[in-house]
Amino acid sequence: MEMVNFVGNCIQRKNVEWLDLESFEGVVDNVLSSLPVKCLLNVKAVSKFLRDLIRSQAFIRLHLSRSRENALYIFFPFMPINRNIYIIDADAVVTETVTLPTDENLSTLSMVCSYNGLICLTNFPVTLYSYSSQGVAVADLEILICNPATHEVGLLPKCSPSEEDLGIGVAFGPEISEYKVFRFFRSKSNSEIVLPDPEVVPYWFLLPTSRPETVLPPECEIYSSRTGTWSCIGPVQHRPMGAHHVFVNGKVYWFIPSEENYDIPGSILSVDMEEHFEVVGLPDTLTELSFLIDFEGCLSVVAVFDKDEPVVIWILKNENEYVWEKKCSAGIPYKGMMEELHSVAARESDIFFITAHDYIILDTDDSSWELVEFEEFEPNAHAVFPYTESLLPCSGRFAGEVNNQRAA
C-alpha cells in the first residue's frame, strides 16, 4: 500500500523527479497493471517514462492477465440510432457506457464477438445506391475491430465482392495481439466457378444465384492481422449458420445446419489458426434455440428444449475424442420466457440469457435463476458477450512492430 501511495503522489506532483519512479520500475508495473484502462490513458500523458512503460508489450500482457481475473459482460443493442455499448459487471450493474463513432453508414452495425478486450463489428453500408432493381442489397460487407476501452476503431481492408455473406468468425493468437478473420460468402463472379461434386458438397450448401438453374458453393477468405491482407482459399465443403461463433482454446466454432431443417444445428464446424477445418458431432439433437459458448474454458453447447428439463448445457471435455459431458440442466421459472432467445454468454459459473423481453442469469452451481433489470436501456434485443478490458491495439500489431514495418 505504501508503494501504491508513493506512485500516486509521484503521478500527481507537477515537478517530480521521474528517476524516483524509474528506480522502482518493476513495482510501478505491478501497481499500474491493476488500474482500469481509462486511468492508464491519463497516466500516459504524465511523462515519457510512463507512456513508454504503458505502451510496452510486457506491460500490456501483464495488464491483460490482471483484467482476466475480473471478467465482465459487454452488451450491444440492436438499435439503428443508439451507438452505445454497455459494460456490465459481475453484479449485473452497468459500469460504463461507451459510444461508438457516429457514421451515417453504420446503419446495420452488429457485434459478432469479443475476446481479450477487442470486439468485432460488421456493417452493410446503406446508401442511395445500395439496392439493385430487384430490391436485393448489394452493399459490400465492412468488418471493424474495436477496443471499447481505448476507443480505437480499425476498419479492415475491403472483402471480396459477394452475392451473399454467409458468416464470419475471428480466431486470436498465437500472440495476444494477433487475430484472423474467417469470412464465408457466395461469390459475385460466377464465370469461373466450377460446380462441385454433390457427393462432396451437400445440397443444402449450394445456394442459387439469380439464375435458378445455377448453383454456387460457399467460399472462404481469411484476413490476417500479421500481414494486413485477405487471402482466399476458394470453395469449401461446409458453411456456418451465420455469424454466431465462439473462439475457445485456439479454435473457432460455428454450427452447421442439419440436412432436414436448415434452422436447426446438425453438427459443428471448427477451424484453427493454421486454417485446418474439422467437423465435430453434437452432444444430442438440438433445437433452434441453441448457442455455442466458452464455459469454464471449454467449448459448450446451450440448448432450450420443450421438455421437463428446458435448458441443458454440455461441455466438450475431450477435444481429441469429442467427448461431451452434461454440465447441468434447469427448468425455466417463468412459462414462455425462452420462446424467443437472442443471445447467450458465460462468465465463470453464470450464464447470461437475453430473450425478447428479459435478461436472465443462470447460476449453474445450484441451477437458480435471477431476473435482471437495467435502467440504462429498454428490454429489447441485444447481443451479449464476455468481456475483458485491455490495451491491445486493433491492428493486431504493437506500436513497435508497426513502426518497424513502415521503416522496412
C-alpha positions as CSV (number, residue, x, y, z in Angstrom):
1,M,0.0,0.0,0.0
2,E,2.9,2.4,0.7
3,M,4.2,1.9,-2.8
4,V,0.8,2.5,-4.3
5,N,0.6,5.8,-2.4
6,F,4.2,6.7,-3.5
7,V,3.3,6.1,-7.1
8,G,0.1,8.0,-6.8
9,N,1.9,11.0,-5.2
10,C,4.5,11.0,-8.0
11,I,1.9,11.0,-10.7
12,Q,0.1,14.0,-9.1
13,R,3.2,16.0,-8.4
14,K,4.0,18.6,-11.1
15,N,7.7,19.0,-10.5
16,V,8.6,15.3,-9.8
17,E,11.9,13.7,-10.3
18,W,10.9,10.8,-12.5
19,L,14.1,9.0,-11.7
20,D,12.3,8.2,-8.4
21,L,9.7,6.2,-10.2
22,E,12.1,4.7,-12.7
23,S,14.2,3.2,-9.9
24,F,11.1,1.2,-8.9
25,E,10.1,0.2,-12.5
26,G,9.2,-3.4,-11.6
27,V,7.0,-2.2,-8.7
28,V,5.4,0.5,-10.8
29,D,4.4,-2.1,-13.5
30,N,2.7,-4.1,-10.8
31,V,0.8,-1.2,-9.4
32,L,-0.3,0.3,-12.7
33,S,-1.4,-3.0,-14.1
34,S,-4.2,-3.1,-11.6
35,L,-5.7,0.2,-12.9
36,P,-8.5,0.4,-15.5
37,V,-7.6,1.4,-19.0
38,K,-9.4,4.8,-18.6
39,C,-6.9,5.7,-15.8
40,L,-3.9,4.5,-17.7
41,L,-4.7,6.6,-20.7
42,N,-4.5,9.7,-18.4
43,V,-1.3,8.4,-16.8
44,K,0.4,8.0,-20.2
45,A,0.3,11.8,-20.6
46,V,2.2,12.5,-17.4
47,S,5.7,11.5,-18.5
48,K,7.6,9.8,-21.3
49,F,8.7,7.1,-18.9
50,L,5.1,6.2,-18.0
51,R,4.0,6.5,-21.6
52,D,6.7,4.1,-22.9
53,L,6.0,1.8,-20.0
54,I,2.2,1.5,-20.6
55,R,2.8,1.1,-24.3
56,S,5.2,-1.8,-23.9
57,Q,4.3,-5.3,-24.9
58,A,5.3,-6.6,-21.4
59,F,3.0,-4.2,-19.6
60,I,0.1,-4.8,-22.0
61,R,0.4,-8.6,-21.3
62,L,0.6,-8.0,-17.6
63,H,-2.4,-5.7,-17.6
64,L,-4.4,-8.2,-19.6
65,S,-3.6,-11.1,-17.2
66,R,-4.9,-8.9,-14.4
67,S,-8.0,-8.0,-16.3
68,R,-8.9,-11.6,-16.9
69,E,-9.3,-12.0,-13.2
70,N,-12.3,-9.6,-13.4
71,A,-14.2,-10.8,-16.4
72,L,-17.2,-8.7,-17.4
73,Y,-20.0,-8.7,-19.9
74,I,-20.4,-6.4,-22.9
75,F,-23.9,-5.5,-24.3
76,F,-24.6,-4.3,-27.8
77,P,-28.1,-3.1,-28.6
78,F,-29.8,-3.8,-31.9
79,M,-30.8,-0.1,-32.4
80,P,-30.5,1.8,-35.6
81,I,-29.6,5.2,-33.9
82,N,-28.1,4.4,-30.5
83,R,-24.4,3.7,-30.8
84,N,-23.8,2.9,-27.2
85,I,-22.4,-0.3,-25.9
86,Y,-22.5,-1.2,-22.2
87,I,-20.1,-2.8,-19.9
88,I,-21.8,-5.0,-17.2
89,D,-20.0,-6.2,-14.0
90,A,-20.5,-9.5,-12.1
91,D,-23.4,-8.0,-10.2
92,A,-25.2,-7.2,-13.4
93,V,-24.6,-3.4,-13.0
94,V,-23.7,-1.2,-15.9
95,T,-20.3,0.2,-15.0
96,E,-19.6,2.1,-18.2
97,T,-21.3,3.3,-21.4
98,V,-19.1,3.5,-24.5
99,T,-20.3,5.5,-27.5
100,L,-19.1,4.2,-30.8
101,P,-18.0,6.7,-33.5
102,T,-21.1,8.1,-35.3
103,D,-21.3,7.4,-39.0
104,E,-24.3,7.6,-41.2
105,N,-23.2,4.5,-43.0
106,L,-23.1,2.4,-39.8
107,S,-26.8,1.7,-40.1
108,T,-26.7,-2.1,-39.8
109,L,-23.9,-2.4,-37.3
110,S,-23.7,-5.7,-35.4
111,M,-21.3,-7.2,-32.8
112,V,-20.2,-10.7,-33.6
113,C,-17.5,-11.5,-31.0
114,S,-15.4,-10.3,-28.0
115,Y,-12.0,-11.5,-26.9
116,N,-9.1,-10.0,-25.0
117,G,-10.7,-6.6,-24.9
118,L,-11.2,-6.5,-28.7
119,I,-14.7,-6.7,-30.3
120,C,-15.6,-7.4,-33.9
121,L,-18.3,-5.4,-35.6
122,T,-19.9,-6.0,-39.0
123,N,-21.8,-3.5,-41.2
124,F,-23.5,-3.3,-44.5
125,P,-23.4,0.4,-45.5
126,V,-26.9,1.5,-46.7
127,T,-26.7,4.3,-49.2
128,L,-29.0,5.6,-52.0
129,Y,-27.5,3.0,-54.4
130,S,-27.3,0.0,-52.1
131,Y,-30.2,-1.8,-53.7
132,S,-30.5,-3.5,-57.1
133,S,-33.5,-3.2,-59.3
134,Q,-34.8,-6.5,-57.8
135,G,-34.7,-4.9,-54.3
136,V,-31.8,-7.1,-53.1
137,A,-29.0,-5.4,-51.1
138,V,-25.7,-5.3,-53.0
139,A,-23.6,-3.3,-50.5
140,D,-20.3,-5.0,-49.6
141,L,-19.7,-6.1,-46.0
142,E,-17.5,-3.9,-43.8
143,I,-15.7,-5.5,-40.8
144,L,-14.4,-3.4,-37.9
145,I,-12.2,-4.3,-35.0
146,C,-12.7,-2.1,-32.0
147,N,-11.2,-1.7,-28.5
148,P,-14.0,-0.1,-26.4
149,A,-11.6,0.7,-23.5
150,T,-9.2,2.7,-25.7
151,H,-11.9,3.9,-28.1
152,E,-9.8,2.7,-31.0
153,V,-11.6,1.5,-34.1
154,G,-10.0,-0.2,-37.1
155,L,-11.7,-0.8,-40.4
156,L,-10.3,-3.9,-42.2
157,P,-9.5,-3.8,-45.9
158,K,-12.3,-4.4,-48.3
159,C,-13.6,-8.0,-48.6
160,S,-14.1,-9.8,-51.9
161,P,-17.3,-8.8,-53.7
162,S,-20.1,-11.2,-53.0
163,E,-23.7,-12.0,-53.7
164,E,-24.3,-13.1,-50.1
165,D,-22.3,-13.1,-46.9
166,L,-22.8,-16.4,-45.1
167,G,-20.9,-15.8,-41.8
168,I,-17.7,-14.8,-40.2
169,G,-15.6,-15.9,-37.3
170,V,-12.5,-14.5,-35.5
171,A,-9.6,-16.5,-34.2
172,F,-7.0,-15.0,-31.9
173,G,-3.3,-15.9,-31.5
174,P,-0.8,-17.2,-31.3
175,E,0.5,-13.9,-30.0
176,I,-2.1,-12.0,-27.8
177,S,-2.3,-9.1,-30.3
178,E,-2.8,-11.3,-33.4
179,Y,-6.0,-12.5,-35.0
180,K,-7.5,-13.9,-38.2
181,V,-11.0,-13.3,-39.6
182,F,-12.6,-16.2,-41.5
183,R,-15.3,-15.0,-43.9
184,F,-17.7,-17.3,-45.7
185,F,-19.5,-15.9,-48.8
186,R,-21.1,-16.6,-52.1
187,S,-19.0,-15.0,-54.9
188,K,-20.3,-12.5,-57.4
189,S,-18.0,-13.7,-60.2
190,N,-19.6,-17.0,-61.4
191,S,-18.0,-17.1,-64.8
192,E,-15.1,-19.2,-63.4
193,I,-17.0,-21.2,-60.8
194,V,-16.7,-24.9,-61.2
195,L,-19.8,-26.7,-59.8
196,P,-18.8,-29.2,-57.0
197,D,-19.4,-32.8,-56.8
198,P,-22.8,-33.2,-54.9
199,E,-21.3,-36.1,-53.0
200,V,-18.5,-33.8,-51.7
201,V,-20.5,-30.6,-51.1
202,P,-24.0,-31.4,-49.7
203,Y,-27.0,-29.9,-51.5
204,W,-28.0,-27.6,-48.6
205,F,-24.8,-25.6,-49.0
206,L,-25.4,-24.9,-52.7
207,L,-27.1,-21.6,-52.9
208,P,-28.9,-20.4,-56.1
209,T,-27.8,-17.3,-58.0
210,S,-30.2,-15.1,-59.9
211,R,-30.4,-17.9,-62.4
212,P,-32.3,-20.8,-60.7
213,E,-30.6,-23.5,-62.6
214,T,-27.1,-22.4,-61.4
215,V,-25.7,-23.2,-58.0
216,L,-22.6,-22.0,-56.3
217,P,-20.6,-23.5,-53.4
218,P,-19.6,-21.4,-50.4
219,E,-16.2,-19.8,-50.4
220,C,-13.9,-18.7,-47.6
221,E,-11.3,-15.9,-47.4
222,I,-9.1,-15.1,-44.4
223,Y,-7.8,-11.8,-43.1
224,S,-4.5,-11.9,-41.1
225,S,-3.6,-9.1,-38.8
226,R,0.0,-10.1,-39.2
227,T,0.0,-9.3,-42.9
228,G,-2.9,-6.9,-43.0
229,T,-4.3,-8.6,-46.1
230,W,-7.0,-11.0,-47.2
231,S,-6.3,-14.4,-48.8
232,C,-8.9,-16.5,-50.5
233,I,-8.8,-20.3,-50.0
234,G,-11.7,-20.8,-52.5
235,P,-14.7,-23.1,-52.3
236,V,-15.2,-25.0,-49.0
237,Q,-17.2,-28.0,-48.2
238,H,-19.1,-26.5,-45.2
239,R,-20.6,-23.2,-44.3
240,P,-21.7,-21.9,-40.9
241,M,-25.2,-20.9,-39.9
242,G,-24.4,-17.2,-39.9
243,A,-22.0,-15.1,-37.8
244,H,-22.7,-16.7,-34.4
245,H,-19.5,-18.4,-33.3
246,V,-17.2,-18.8,-30.4
247,F,-13.4,-18.9,-30.0
248,V,-12.1,-21.5,-27.5
249,N,-8.6,-22.9,-27.0
250,G,-7.2,-21.8,-30.3
251,K,-10.2,-22.7,-32.5
252,V,-13.3,-21.0,-33.9
253,Y,-16.6,-23.0,-33.8
254,W,-19.8,-22.5,-35.7
255,F,-23.0,-24.5,-36.0
256,I,-23.5,-26.3,-39.4
257,P,-27.2,-26.7,-40.4
258,S,-28.8,-30.1,-40.4
259,E,-29.9,-31.7,-43.6
260,E,-33.5,-32.0,-42.5
261,N,-34.0,-28.4,-41.2
262,Y,-31.7,-25.5,-42.0
263,D,-32.7,-23.7,-38.8
264,I,-31.5,-26.4,-36.6
265,P,-27.8,-27.3,-36.0
266,G,-26.7,-30.6,-37.4
267,S,-23.0,-30.5,-36.4
268,I,-20.2,-28.1,-35.5
269,L,-17.6,-26.6,-37.8
270,S,-14.2,-25.7,-36.4
271,V,-11.0,-24.1,-37.7
272,D,-7.7,-23.3,-36.0
273,M,-5.1,-20.6,-36.6
274,E,-3.3,-22.9,-39.1
275,E,-6.6,-23.0,-41.1
276,H,-7.4,-26.7,-40.6
277,F,-11.1,-27.3,-40.8
278,E,-12.9,-30.1,-38.9
279,V,-16.5,-31.2,-38.2
280,V,-17.5,-32.0,-34.6
281,G,-20.5,-34.1,-33.7
282,L,-23.2,-32.7,-31.4
283,P,-23.9,-34.0,-27.9
284,D,-27.6,-34.5,-28.7
285,T,-30.3,-33.5,-31.2
286,L,-30.6,-29.7,-30.7
287,T,-33.3,-27.1,-31.3
288,E,-33.5,-23.7,-33.0
289,L,-32.7,-22.1,-29.6
290,S,-29.1,-23.4,-29.4
291,F,-25.9,-21.5,-28.8
292,L,-22.2,-22.1,-28.6
293,I,-20.3,-20.6,-25.7
294,D,-17.0,-20.7,-23.9
295,F,-17.8,-22.2,-20.5
296,E,-15.1,-23.0,-18.0
297,G,-12.5,-22.7,-20.8
298,C,-14.2,-25.4,-22.9
299,L,-16.4,-25.4,-26.0
300,S,-20.0,-25.7,-24.7
301,V,-23.5,-26.0,-26.1
302,V,-26.6,-24.4,-24.6
303,A,-29.9,-25.6,-25.8
304,V,-33.5,-24.8,-24.8
305,F,-35.9,-27.7,-25.0
306,D,-39.7,-28.0,-24.6
307,K,-39.3,-30.8,-22.1
308,D,-39.1,-31.4,-18.4
309,E,-35.5,-30.0,-18.5
310,P,-35.9,-27.0,-20.8
311,V,-32.3,-25.6,-20.6
312,V,-29.3,-28.1,-20.9
313,I,-25.6,-27.2,-21.0
314,W,-23.0,-29.7,-22.4
315,I,-19.2,-29.3,-22.2
316,L,-16.7,-30.7,-24.7
317,K,-14.3,-32.3,-22.2
318,N,-12.1,-34.1,-24.7
319,E,-11.4,-32.2,-27.9
320,N,-9.4,-35.1,-29.4
321,E,-12.1,-37.7,-28.9
322,Y,-15.1,-35.3,-28.9
323,V,-16.3,-36.4,-25.5
324,W,-19.3,-34.4,-24.3
325,E,-20.4,-34.1,-20.7
326,K,-23.7,-32.7,-19.5
327,K,-22.8,-29.9,-17.1
328,C,-26.3,-29.1,-15.9
329,S,-30.0,-28.8,-16.7
330,A,-32.5,-26.4,-15.3
331,G,-36.2,-25.8,-15.5
332,I,-37.3,-22.3,-16.5
333,P,-39.1,-20.5,-13.7
334,Y,-41.4,-18.5,-15.9
335,K,-43.5,-20.0,-18.7
336,G,-42.8,-18.7,-22.2
337,M,-39.7,-16.8,-21.1
338,M,-37.4,-18.6,-23.5
339,E,-39.7,-18.7,-26.5
340,E,-37.5,-16.1,-28.3
341,L,-33.9,-16.3,-27.3
342,H,-31.4,-13.8,-28.9
343,S,-28.1,-14.2,-27.2
344,V,-26.2,-16.3,-24.6
345,A,-22.8,-15.7,-22.9
346,A,-21.0,-17.2,-19.9
347,R,-18.8,-15.8,-17.1
348,E,-17.4,-18.2,-14.5
349,S,-20.3,-20.3,-13.3
350,D,-23.0,-17.9,-14.6
351,I,-24.7,-18.0,-18.0
352,F,-26.5,-14.8,-19.2
353,F,-29.6,-15.2,-21.4
354,I,-31.1,-12.4,-23.4
355,T,-34.7,-13.1,-24.6
356,A,-37.1,-10.9,-26.4
357,H,-38.3,-9.2,-23.2
358,D,-36.0,-10.3,-20.3
359,Y,-32.4,-10.6,-19.1
360,I,-31.8,-13.7,-17.0
361,I,-28.8,-15.2,-15.3
362,L,-28.5,-18.9,-14.6
363,D,-26.2,-20.0,-11.8
364,T,-25.0,-23.4,-12.9
365,D,-23.8,-24.3,-9.4
366,D,-27.3,-24.5,-8.0
367,S,-29.4,-24.2,-11.1
368,S,-31.0,-21.0,-9.8
369,W,-32.3,-18.1,-11.9
370,E,-32.1,-14.4,-11.5
371,L,-34.2,-11.9,-13.4
372,V,-32.2,-8.7,-14.1
373,E,-33.4,-5.2,-15.0
374,F,-31.4,-2.3,-16.4
375,E,-32.3,1.4,-16.2
376,E,-29.9,2.3,-18.9
377,F,-31.8,0.7,-21.8
378,E,-35.1,-0.9,-22.8
379,P,-35.5,-4.7,-22.6
380,N,-35.3,-5.3,-26.4
381,A,-33.0,-7.4,-28.4
382,H,-29.3,-7.2,-27.5
383,A,-26.1,-9.2,-28.1
384,V,-24.1,-10.1,-25.0
385,F,-20.5,-11.4,-24.9
386,P,-17.9,-12.0,-22.2
387,Y,-15.5,-9.0,-22.0
388,T,-12.0,-8.4,-20.6
389,E,-10.7,-4.8,-20.6
390,S,-7.3,-4.5,-22.3
391,L,-4.8,-2.1,-24.0
392,L,-4.4,-4.3,-27.1
393,P,-4.3,-2.5,-30.5
394,C,-7.0,-3.1,-33.1
395,S,-4.3,-3.5,-35.8
396,G,-3.1,-6.8,-34.2
397,R,0.4,-5.3,-34.1
398,F,2.1,-3.4,-31.3
399,A,3.4,0.1,-31.9
400,G,7.0,-1.0,-32.3
401,E,6.0,-3.7,-34.8
402,V,4.0,-1.2,-36.9
403,N,6.9,1.3,-36.9
404,N,9.4,-1.4,-37.9
405,Q,7.2,-2.5,-40.8
406,R,6.9,1.1,-42.0
407,A,10.7,1.6,-41.8
408,A,11.2,-1.6,-43.8
